[in-house]
Amino acid sequence: MSKNIFKKIIVGLAAVGPGLFLIGYNIGTGSVTTMAKSGAEYGMSLFWALVLSCVFTFILMVAYGKVTLVTGKTALFNIKSEFKYGWLLALYILIALIIGELLALIGVMGIVAELLQEGIRILTDGKTVNTLWIILIIVPVLYLLLWFGRYKQFEKVLTVFVILMGVSFIVVFFMLKPDYSTILQGMIPSIPDKPGALGLVAAMAGTTCSAAVFIVRSTVVAEKGWTIKNLKNEKKDAFVSAAMMLFLSGIIMAVSAGTLHVMGLKLDNTVDMIHLFQPLGGKWAALILIFGITGAGLSTVFPIVLIAPWLVSDYMGKPRDVHSPLFRWLMFLGIIFAFGSVFLEHRPPALMIFSQAFQACILPAVAIPVFVLMNRKKIMNTYIAGWKMNLGVIAVILFSFLTTYYAIVELF
């Protein structure tokens, strides 16, 4: 019976495809930390920001996917070829996203290494392993997968990571027995008048409604081999992806809101989560949480390393061949940054927050071009955007300016 259920879950996730890839990319260590921190400090009062971010993520995923299905071209190539000085805008997006992703990679791998170090300490009653050795074991395995793998194999690997983190977070939620009444009462929307609240809203938007998600959305839809005949599949895929992002992020926030917030405890970094939750749920709850967050982190590392070669190929209008020398060199240069946390003074969470705020500032540059493209008759023909889609994307653009303002105010 359990095997049948597991098989159905695998088949269901495999049918999602590109959306699954984006769930793996989107729900990473940064997202987990941001949602847990928000729940601990403000309960569920910022849940509205998560809901809006996921709704707007769905809208932009559909928009970018549809433009790709109609034109047969990826996002950066469309921006470069369809706008006056489009090459400059595409180059800005390319450089900004790669810088943001490399900063995120340093932070993500540093956090994954610290979590595994903590897991080893719990299992061995105090023994520790240097994070450099942990990264030295993980990185070659990931690079071998990237060296020999293809897109469909990457989807399967991400399926395992997404199931791992999803099951882990749900199990931990019930093990910790959060205060359900506090969770429900806290869902009344508000912006707490406290230092750091605006920054958290910007970080939640940056980590969920990320500019990189939409540019990569275009690429993974093309990699899937979908055409305009798959328009319904594309919408369904985007909906499942956004709904899963909301569910997984929401359950992390609810766990913190129903436990740490009730007890008046704050959370500053990812490893703190383990220290704070272990007394509440015990050793196994802490270990399951470590498995879940590590799965979330590794599912993010995989797409991050692929992003630079994909974007460079899209910008240059060249085929996306993961086995070409260009791809392999760019993936090698990218994955070297996984060692960054070993040599940098800043702790990984600080880099994660900076990279998320950085991502929030790129969103307007990604949302406005797709609004123009989906209304351009000469490339969309009969598939030109209707009023509902236009209204949705205009709302996303306004939201992107608001979160960019929040990010700038909080950082400077």
C-alpha angles and dihedrals in degrees: 000000000000090000090054092050091048090048091051091051091051092048091047093050092044089056090057093060112160091029090056090053089054093046087056091048096042102046101061137137091283092054092046092050094046094049093045092048091049092050093047096049104033106016111221094325091109093048088105089066090055092048092049091046091053093045091050091044089056092049095050093043090055091045096050092041092051094049089051093048092050099042098032088224131110125247102260093045090051092049091046095048103035102049133063104251085007089142088064094050091045090049091050091051091046095051095040093050094047092049091048093048094048090051088049091049091055090051097042096050091044090053093045090051092049091049093050089046088054091047091053090049092053094046095046098039097246109342116128138197123211112256090231090065091048091052090045089059098043101044099058090048091052092046092051089053089051092044096053102023134094131207095270091051090049088055090054092050090049090048089061093048093047092049090047095053095039094052092042094053093047093048092048090048091060094038092056093048097212122205101268095193091057090050093053095042091051094058092087103113118247144137108234113229093233134113111269097023094107090047090054091051089051091047092049090051092043094051096042107029091039122170090222090059092062097044090047090044088065091051097047091048088054091045089053088060094234121160134191087284087069095058093117091047089051092054092045091048092051092048094051090046095051092042091052091048089053094046097048095042091044094052091051091051091046093052090055093041093051095046119016095034092050090051093046094243124147130210124215105171142010098262088053086066090064093047092048098043098042094074089049101046103017134235096312094050088053092049093047089050089051090051091049097048092043089053089049091050096048091045086058097046092057097059092037092062090047095049099076097052091042092051094045090051091047092049092049093042091236127141116272100239110165089195095055118110090244092056094045093049093047092047089049093050090046097050091051086073088066086081092055096099090060092062104031124091096219117085116243097253091058089054091047093054091047092049092048092051087047089054092050090058092056095053097087090054089056100039098050098053093052089051089057094042096051090052096048106109096199093063102028098041108174091357094069112142120273126222094267093056091044091051090049095050092045087054089050091051092051090047090050091054091048094051091044088055090049091050093049093046092050096045098043 
